[in-house]
Amino acid sequence: MARMPSRFTRSLLGLALGVSAAVQADYDRAFERELFKTRFEQEVKFRAAAIQVAWGAEALCHATTQVEPFVLLSVYSMRRRLADADLALFREVTGMDEKWRVVWADEGAPDELQLRDVVTAVNGRPLPAGSTKMNVGALFRGGSVMSNDDQGFWDAMLEARREAASGKPLLITLEDGRKLEVETQTGCAGSVTASAFDNDPDTFWRQGTARAKIPANAMIEARNADEFRWLAAFGTYFQASKSAIAAVQRAEGASTGFLVGQILSIALPGAGMLLAAAEAQAERSIAVDGIIGSADLFANEVVAALGGDAAAGLHLSERMLAQGMKVDAVLMDDLRRSNAAEHARRIKRLQAAQAEREHAEMQAHEAAARAAPRGPTEDHAPIK
């Protein structure tokens, strides 16, 4: 798709061609349309990645629950309030409104559940409208004091997840009155969110072990599935790895040793047999810059376990740094970038060794099959 001209360029073109102010306004709205569409798509990709990460990292999380195979969004999910004209255009472009609509569904979701379906209740609890939240601290960071708050929605969803973990089926009610029982999957507890329209887009925060918010600036900059997953895994570490955090707090500044393999040994059969050799080759251990540094390494491993590039977060951080972006927590300093790069290299060596081993095993299996004696064929059947 051709790159759109800037607003300044479009204004000059309008003057040169004698375009009326009304037509020029239409050009500006075209820019807004593309912005709203792109940002909405980014948020959907991130929310889907957060669910995939919760499932994929389940073996490492010290607190787990049942996680639903779909994503619901509404205009209440937008933390930043838009002007009436902008909000009307956002609704037109995205099809979103005050209702909680399905924007992504995994193949494990019921066939009857379709994109854009409206979910009105979960386990009999009505999904509430959004509310308004005041955050005076945002004023000192240059953000808006007033913001939208969808905490009521998450209270209902997290309670439904806990009930599913105790054996109660997850039951959703659609706007047309239909009730669908949804099969859930075990994943990391808590929730990791990000709003494409955030009143405080450079801030990372967490609410105990229930929620973590990734800075909007980081989510908007993400370019592929691995980077979305890395961000989701980064937030997941703070939600569901409580004992890991405690361990880091007790030994802050000390070596973490060779962390690769906690996830990969589960994701790759036989990988544990390679870890001893890999550790022996590691002359220098990876230092951890507190809890956040451990979250970097956790995210590296989750992405690798899901078949992606362990250096995805490093690439994202380097781009944000080059652009001078303001991004709290996620943006790595020099020490964290060095640690993440070394950690990613070790993961890739382990993956390469595992792939080589699997290839050798496959060749040995094929050679054994060729060497095995064959039974009599139809052409050479014994004479009775």
KAKA-V452674 format. One record per residue. N is the residue number from 1. RES is the residue in three letters. SS is DSSP state (~ for helix, > for strand, _ for the rest). PSI is psi in whole degrees, -180 to 180 (* if undefined). Layout:
BEGIN
((N | RES | SS | PSI) (N | RES | SS | PSI))
END
This chain:
BEGIN
((1 | MET | _ | 132) (2 | ALA | _ | 147) (3 | ARG | _ | 133) (4 | MET | _ | 140) (5 | PRO | _ | 155) (6 | SER | _ | 167) (7 | ARG | ~ | -39) (8 | PHE | ~ | -43) (9 | THR | ~ | -44) (10 | ARG | ~ | -35) (11 | SER | ~ | -42) (12 | LEU | ~ | -42) (13 | LEU | ~ | -40) (14 | GLY | ~ | -41) (15 | LEU | ~ | -41) (16 | ALA | ~ | -35) (17 | LEU | ~ | -2) (18 | GLY | _ | 31) (19 | VAL | _ | 140) (20 | SER | _ | 162) (21 | ALA | ~ | -35) (22 | ALA | ~ | -43) (23 | VAL | ~ | -39) (24 | GLN | ~ | -37) (25 | ALA | ~ | -36) (26 | ASP | ~ | -38) (27 | TYR | ~ | -45) (28 | ASP | ~ | -40) (29 | ARG | ~ | -30) (30 | ALA | ~ | -39) (31 | PHE | ~ | -45) (32 | GLU | ~ | -41) (33 | ARG | ~ | -48) (34 | GLU | ~ | -39) (35 | LEU | ~ | -49) (36 | PHE | ~ | -44) (37 | LYS | ~ | -47) (38 | THR | ~ | -45) (39 | ARG | ~ | -38) (40 | PHE | ~ | -44) (41 | GLU | ~ | -38) (42 | GLN | ~ | -44) (43 | GLU | ~ | -39) (44 | VAL | ~ | -43) (45 | LYS | ~ | -40) (46 | PHE | ~ | -45) (47 | ARG | ~ | -38) (48 | ALA | ~ | -42) (49 | ALA | ~ | -36) (50 | ALA | ~ | -38) (51 | ILE | ~ | -44) (52 | GLN | ~ | -39) (53 | VAL | ~ | -43) (54 | ALA | ~ | -43) (55 | TRP | ~ | -47) (56 | GLY | ~ | -30) (57 | ALA | _ | 9) (58 | GLU | _ | -39) (59 | ALA | _ | -22) (60 | LEU | _ | -18) (61 | CYS | _ | 139) (62 | HIS | _ | -6) (63 | ALA | _ | 122) (64 | THR | > | 165) (65 | THR | > | -173) (66 | GLN | > | 139) (67 | VAL | > | 135) (68 | GLU | _ | 150) (69 | PRO | _ | 40) (70 | PHE | > | 164) (71 | VAL | > | 132) (72 | LEU | > | 136) (73 | LEU | > | 157) (74 | SER | _ | 178) (75 | VAL | ~ | -18) (76 | TYR | ~ | -16) (77 | SER | ~ | -17) (78 | MET | _ | 116) (79 | ARG | _ | -35) (80 | ARG | _ | 134) (81 | ARG | _ | 130) (82 | LEU | _ | 153) (83 | ALA | _ | 156) (84 | ASP | ~ | -43) (85 | ALA | ~ | -41) (86 | ASP | ~ | -42) (87 | LEU | ~ | -39) (88 | ALA | ~ | -40) (89 | LEU | ~ | -39) (90 | PHE | ~ | -44) (91 | ARG | ~ | -42) (92 | GLU | ~ | -43) (93 | VAL | ~ | -40) (94 | THR | ~ | -18) (95 | GLY | _ | 10) (96 | MET | _ | 154) (97 | ASP | _ | -156) (98 | GLU | _ | -6) (99 | LYS | _ | 152) (100 | TRP | _ | 106) (101 | ARG | > | 149) (102 | VAL | > | 120) (103 | VAL | > | -12) (104 | TRP | > | 142) (105 | ALA | > | 133) (106 | ASP | _ | 163) (107 | GLU | _ | -17) (108 | GLY | _ | -7) (109 | ALA | _ | 155) (110 | PRO | _ | 143) (111 | ASP | _ | -29) (112 | GLU | _ | -17) (113 | LEU | _ | 117) (114 | GLN | _ | 157) (115 | LEU | _ | 142) (116 | ARG | _ | -6) (117 | ASP | _ | 146) (118 | VAL | > | 126) (119 | VAL | > | 123) (120 | THR | > | -23) (121 | ALA | > | 152) (122 | VAL | > | 124) (123 | ASN | _ | 38) (124 | GLY | _ | -7) (125 | ARG | > | 123) (126 | PRO | > | 138) (127 | LEU | _ | 120) (128 | PRO | _ | 163) (129 | ALA | _ | 170) (130 | GLY | _ | 171) (131 | SER | > | -178) (132 | THR | > | 139) (133 | LYS | > | 140) (134 | MET | > | 128) (135 | ASN | _ | 96) (136 | VAL | _ | -32) (137 | GLY | ~ | -28) (138 | ALA | ~ | -28) (139 | LEU | ~ | -38) (140 | PHE | ~ | -16) (141 | ARG | _ | 3) (142 | GLY | _ | 7) (143 | GLY | _ | 179) (144 | SER | _ | 139) (145 | VAL | _ | -38) (146 | MET | > | 135) (147 | SER | > | 160) (148 | ASN | > | 152) (149 | ASP | > | 121) (150 | ASP | _ | 28) (151 | GLN | ~ | -36) (152 | GLY | ~ | -39) (153 | PHE | ~ | -46) (154 | TRP | ~ | -32) (155 | ASP | ~ | -43) (156 | ALA | ~ | -43) (157 | MET | ~ | -43) (158 | LEU | ~ | -35) (159 | GLU | ~ | -40) (160 | ALA | ~ | -37) (161 | ARG | ~ | -44) (162 | ARG | ~ | -39) (163 | GLU | ~ | -38) (164 | ALA | ~ | -36) (165 | ALA | ~ | -26) (166 | SER | _ | 3) (167 | GLY | _ | -4) (168 | LYS | _ | 130) (169 | PRO | _ | 147) (170 | LEU | > | 119) (171 | LEU | > | 122) (172 | ILE | > | 146) (173 | THR | > | 128) (174 | LEU | > | 165) (175 | GLU | _ | -31) (176 | ASP | _ | 6) (177 | GLY | _ | -14) (178 | ARG | _ | 146) (179 | LYS | > | 129) (180 | LEU | > | 131) (181 | GLU | > | 128) (182 | VAL | > | 129) (183 | GLU | _ | 124) (184 | THR | _ | 174) (185 | GLN | > | 143) (186 | THR | > | 132) (187 | GLY | > | -179) (188 | CYS | > | 143) (189 | ALA | _ | 170) (190 | GLY | _ | -175) (191 | SER | > | 145) (192 | VAL | > | 123) (193 | THR | > | 167) (194 | ALA | _ | 142) (195 | SER | _ | 128) (196 | ALA | _ | -21) (197 | PHE | _ | 93) (198 | ASP | _ | 134) (199 | ASN | _ | -15) (200 | ASP | _ | 69) (201 | PRO | _ | -11) (202 | ASP | _ | 5) (203 | THR | _ | 135) (204 | PHE | _ | 133) (205 | TRP | > | 159) (206 | ARG | > | 148) (207 | GLN | > | 87) (208 | GLY | _ | -133) (209 | THR | _ | 18) (210 | ALA | _ | -42) (211 | ARG | > | 151) (212 | ALA | > | 140) (213 | LYS | > | 122) (214 | ILE | _ | 139) (215 | PRO | _ | 134) (216 | ALA | ~ | -36) (217 | ASN | ~ | -38) (218 | ALA | ~ | -44) (219 | MET | ~ | -41) (220 | ILE | ~ | -30) (221 | GLU | ~ | -21) (222 | ALA | _ | 141) (223 | ARG | _ | -19) (224 | ASN | _ | 175) (225 | ALA | ~ | -38) (226 | ASP | ~ | -40) (227 | GLU | ~ | -37) (228 | PHE | ~ | -44) (229 | ARG | ~ | -38) (230 | TRP | ~ | -45) (231 | LEU | ~ | -43) (232 | ALA | ~ | -41) (233 | ALA | ~ | -37) (234 | PHE | ~ | -48) (235 | GLY | ~ | -34) (236 | THR | ~ | -36) (237 | TYR | ~ | -40) (238 | PHE | ~ | -18) (239 | GLN | ~ | -39) (240 | ALA | ~ | 4) (241 | SER | _ | 56) (242 | LYS | ~ | -42) (243 | SER | ~ | -32) (244 | ALA | ~ | -41) (245 | ILE | ~ | -44) (246 | ALA | ~ | -39) (247 | ALA | ~ | -40) (248 | VAL | ~ | -39) (249 | GLN | ~ | -36) (250 | ARG | ~ | -29) (251 | ALA | _ | 35) (252 | GLU | _ | 132) (253 | GLY | _ | -11) (254 | ALA | _ | 168) (255 | SER | > | 143) (256 | THR | _ | -7) (257 | GLY | _ | -158) (258 | PHE | _ | 105) (259 | LEU | _ | -20) (260 | VAL | _ | 137) (261 | GLY | _ | -20) (262 | GLN | _ | -43) (263 | ILE | _ | -44) (264 | LEU | ~ | -32) (265 | SER | ~ | -22) (266 | ILE | ~ | -41) (267 | ALA | ~ | -31) (268 | LEU | _ | 107) (269 | PRO | _ | 131) (270 | GLY | _ | -4) (271 | ALA | _ | -31) (272 | GLY | ~ | -29) (273 | MET | ~ | -20) (274 | LEU | ~ | -15) (275 | LEU | ~ | -40) (276 | ALA | ~ | -44) (277 | ALA | ~ | -40) (278 | ALA | ~ | -40) (279 | GLU | ~ | -37) (280 | ALA | ~ | -28) (281 | GLN | ~ | -12) (282 | ALA | _ | 103) (283 | GLU | _ | -30) (284 | ARG | _ | 126) (285 | SER | _ | 162) (286 | ILE | _ | 124) (287 | ALA | > | 151) (288 | VAL | _ | 128) (289 | ASP | _ | 70) (290 | GLY | ~ | -161) (291 | ILE | ~ | -40) (292 | ILE | ~ | -39) (293 | GLY | ~ | -37) (294 | SER | ~ | -34) (295 | ALA | ~ | -37) (296 | ASP | ~ | -49) (297 | LEU | ~ | -38) (298 | PHE | ~ | -47) (299 | ALA | ~ | -39) (300 | ASN | ~ | -46) (301 | GLU | ~ | -37) (302 | VAL | ~ | -46) (303 | VAL | ~ | -43) (304 | ALA | ~ | -40) (305 | ALA | ~ | -27) (306 | LEU | _ | 10) (307 | GLY | _ | 14) (308 | GLY | _ | -169) (309 | ASP | _ | 118) (310 | ALA | _ | -20) (311 | ALA | _ | 12) (312 | ALA | ~ | -45) (313 | GLY | ~ | -36) (314 | LEU | ~ | -46) (315 | HIS | ~ | -42) (316 | LEU | ~ | -46) (317 | SER | ~ | -40) (318 | GLU | ~ | -38) (319 | ARG | ~ | -44) (320 | MET | ~ | -39) (321 | LEU | ~ | -44) (322 | ALA | ~ | -31) (323 | GLN | _ | -2) (324 | GLY | _ | 31) (325 | MET | _ | 151) (326 | LYS | _ | 111) (327 | VAL | _ | 113) (328 | ASP | _ | 139) (329 | ALA | _ | -52) (330 | VAL | _ | -37) (331 | LEU | _ | 121) (332 | MET | _ | 143) (333 | ASP | _ | -176) (334 | ASP | ~ | -44) (335 | LEU | ~ | -46) (336 | ARG | ~ | -39) (337 | ARG | ~ | -40) (338 | SER | ~ | -44) (339 | ASN | ~ | -45) (340 | ALA | ~ | -39) (341 | ALA | ~ | -43) (342 | GLU | ~ | -41) (343 | HIS | ~ | -44) (344 | ALA | ~ | -38) (345 | ARG | ~ | -41) (346 | ARG | ~ | -40) (347 | ILE | ~ | -44) (348 | LYS | ~ | -37) (349 | ARG | ~ | -41) (350 | LEU | ~ | -42) (351 | GLN | ~ | -41) (352 | ALA | ~ | -42) (353 | ALA | ~ | -40) (354 | GLN | ~ | -43) (355 | ALA | ~ | -40) (356 | GLU | ~ | -41) (357 | ARG | ~ | -44) (358 | GLU | ~ | -37) (359 | HIS | ~ | -43) (360 | ALA | ~ | -41) (361 | GLU | ~ | -39) (362 | MET | ~ | -42) (363 | GLN | ~ | -41) (364 | ALA | ~ | -39) (365 | HIS | ~ | -44) (366 | GLU | ~ | -39) (367 | ALA | ~ | -40) (368 | ALA | ~ | -37) (369 | ALA | ~ | -38) (370 | ARG | ~ | -34) (371 | ALA | ~ | -16) (372 | ALA | _ | 137) (373 | PRO | _ | 139) (374 | ARG | _ | 150) (375 | GLY | _ | 171) (376 | PRO | _ | 139) (377 | THR | _ | 174) (378 | GLU | _ | -35) (379 | ASP | _ | -27) (380 | HIS | _ | 39) (381 | ALA | _ | 143) (382 | PRO | _ | 144) (383 | ILE | _ | 127) (384 | LYS | _ | *))
END
